[in-house]
Every structure is written in structure tokens, then in C-alpha cells.
Amino acid sequence: MTTPQHPRFARAYARAVPAINVRGGAEHRRSLLAGLQGRVIEVGAGEGSSFGLYPTTVESVLAVEPDDYLRGLAGAKARFAPVPVTVVSATAENIPAADGEADAVVVSLVLCSVADQAAALAEIRRVLRPGGTLAFYEHVRSDNGVLAAVEDLLTPAWERVAGGCHPNRNTLEAIRTAGFEVLHNERFGFSASPLSPPIAHILGRAISPGEPR
């Protein structure tokens, strides 16, 4: 199956990541991964920014990344990770793992850009063991009505130039609708660059109750 490719966006994103990490992205990911244990699947691993931050309580990481360019960068970083990381070509809607294989699934700035958010979350539930952890860090639709309306207006164009990204998704509600129990969630504004306004983000944990309904 052909996986989606966004070569211009992928290269621009990879160039931007170091500065984003310095501004706080790395600490957000560190908080995202803290305390994880066992077998982990990272969906949409990008260029591998998370790999060096995994705690040694993690036994292994299966890193799923559909974009060829980003996956190549991630593969290089995987060799230096403190835990075993295997990088594979796949999408969030088709994770190459058995039912209940993972103790935790990590999504980091991914659910904004998946083609089908409900399908991706159903697939995450499938590969998580009952009671397994979904660790999420995502940018989401603003609570401010005016800003949310602007996000709605910009989404069709932004989706085309930014690798399928939808800035107006209510991802926390989608996680709950998919059957996950949200244990905790922090909502905050974060600017990816000095010239960009703070965008609403969420960071938290949810657990899978079992098999998809």
C-alpha cells in the first residue's frame, strides 16, 4: 500500500524541529514519555525527536512513520536511542502490530494530520492491551470562538500545504469518543516560533478499556 508523502512539508518540518524543541517541544515530549513501560508503539514518529527521551523502563519501541524522508532521519536517530527502536513504514490507520501487542501508544503532533482520526484511534485501541496507555501531545482547536473560526477558515488551505494538518480538530473529544478513559489532560498555549501566536495544545494520558466496541 502506498503511504502518503509530503516531501516539501517534511523537509521544512525537519528543519524547524530543533528550534521548536528548544522553545519547549523537547520538554513537552519528555513529560509525554515519562514513566512509560514495556512495549511501546509510537505513531507518526516524524524525524525521531522522541527517541532519545524514552525512559529505560521501556523495553522496545515500534516507530511508525509514513513519510519516506522523515523515516530516513528517524532511522538514523534510532541507532542512538537509549532503548531499542524499530522504524517502519506504515500509517496510523494500519499499524503493523497484533491485537493487544502494546503496553503504550504514543502520539505526538500526529492526530491533527491523520486522514481519518476515528479510524486511527480505533486502530490504536486495537493494538493496545486492555488497560494500556495512550500518551498524547497534540495541538487542537482553540477555545476562543474568534480564533476557532479563523482556524476553520484556514484549515482547507493549511491542510494542503502542511502535510494534511487540521488546526481545528477537537482531539480530546475524539479520544473520548473512541472509548478511551482520559486520566489527565493539560491544556496550554505554545508558540512554535517567536513570530507565531500561541496555539492550543493538550498533553496527557488515557487508558484503553479493552476491545473496540
Stockholm file with secondary structure:
# STOCKHOLM 1.0

chainA/1-213         MTTPQHPRFARAYARAVPAINVRGGAEHRRSLLAGLQGRVIEVGAGEGSSFGLYPTTVESVLAVEPDDYLRGLAGAKARFAPVPVTVVSATAENIPAADGEADAVVVSLVLCSVADQAAALAEIRRVLRPGGTLAFYEHVRSDNGVLAAVEDLLTPAWERVAGGCHPNRNTLEAIRTAGFEVLHNERFGFSASPLSPPIAHILGRAISPGEPR
#=GR chainA/1-213 SS CCCCCCHHHHHHHHHHHHHHIIIIIHHHHHHHHTTCCEEEEEESCTTSTTGGGCCTTEEEEEEECCCHHHHHHHHHHHTTCSSCEEEECCBTTBCSSCTTCEEEEEEESCTTTCSCHHHHHHHHHHHEEEEEEEEEEEECCCSSHHHHHHHHHHHHHHHHHTTTCCTTCCHHHHHHHTTCEEEEEEEEEECSSTTSCCEEEEEEEEECCSSCC
#=GC SS_cons         CCCCCCHHHHHHHHHHHHHHIIIIIHHHHHHHHTTCCEEEEEESCTTSTTGGGCCTTEEEEEEECCCHHHHHHHHHHHTTCSSCEEEECCBTTBCSSCTTCEEEEEEESCTTTCSCHHHHHHHHHHHEEEEEEEEEEEECCCSSHHHHHHHHHHHHHHHHHTTTCCTTCCHHHHHHHTTCEEEEEEEEEECSSTTSCCEEEEEEEEECCSSCC
//
